[in-house]
Amino acid sequence: MADWPQIPPMDDATYARMKAETNRWYWYGIPTFFRAPWNENPAEADIALVGVPHSSGNGSTERDQHLAPRFMRHVSCWYKRAHFKYQLNPWTECRINDLGDTPLPEAMVNDVSVQHIEAFYKRLDAAGTRPVSVGGDHSITGPILKAIAGKDARISKGRKAALVHFDAHTDSYDHIPHWLGAVRSAAHWASYAAIEGHIDTSKSVQVGIRGNVVTLDWRKSSDRLGYRVITIDEYRELGVQKTIEAIRERVGDSPVYITFDMDVLDPSHAPAVSNLEPGYTGLMTGEAIALLQGLRGLDVIGGDVVCIIPTKDNPNNITSMNGMVLMFEQICLIADYLRGQKK
Ligand SMILES: [Mn+2]
């Protein structure tokens, strides 16, 4: 038998030390986003990581998008990383906490729940805390923008947001009177948030739109609202650098909100999304990361990653894992901007 050393009794100090040593492994303890501290007080965070377990705003396919925050907490436990390219450790640079989930006591009723989401994010706005959120379906982005951008918003300093919207679809379908009964749905948010004064469409871009269309006039509402639409075909012609230049020129010095619908990625990189666009190759995850990094230095007031259906994912949770890295890039864009403001 091996001659193991004698283990001393586990007094409180020993227990604390052993726990701290084990805590860096993803399979130990209670999962939070990126192992950030769980702290529901917005005033104690610069960047708030928030789950929005909401899935009554879409319903065109499977509806398990409300399970994504739970899976993202699970997978992101091993990704408390520093950003190599930015030479930035966001976790020590800023106060970044897991603020928990938006409470949704009427989760089955979309048009009530979006009001609850807006009210929750107004608490963050009042504290000046920038949110990086995990949906939920894409209907969550409308109420988040209503809370943190526009004339009454603190985080945007009363300005409308420039929207940088990655998606296979435009989500501005205001010619559809309702979506399975939901008026403020995942198909409508990019329209009403602009009409109601929270998005400046003249500064905004919708990137990665692709695939065949349900009706041939699909693009009319985005054009009429004033969005710049960069389809996947136009993106392929421009390439990463020229697309970044086009986005930055359009955004100017506006406060920026980033929303990332995982269906903009190719189904091979993100198989577990609600509205798959097969056939027409989507963004590779690395291209999406390069596009996000092209926004470095902009006043990013918040961001989200939406539309993951974890119950459709492969056993490695690859869709959640790619979503995790895209969330990390959003966190680092904000932390890097806030570091620049301190100098
Ligand atoms: Mn969308």
Residues whose N, C-alpha, C, O or C-beta is under 5 A from the ligand:
A	BS01	MN	H138 D167 H169 D171 A186 D261
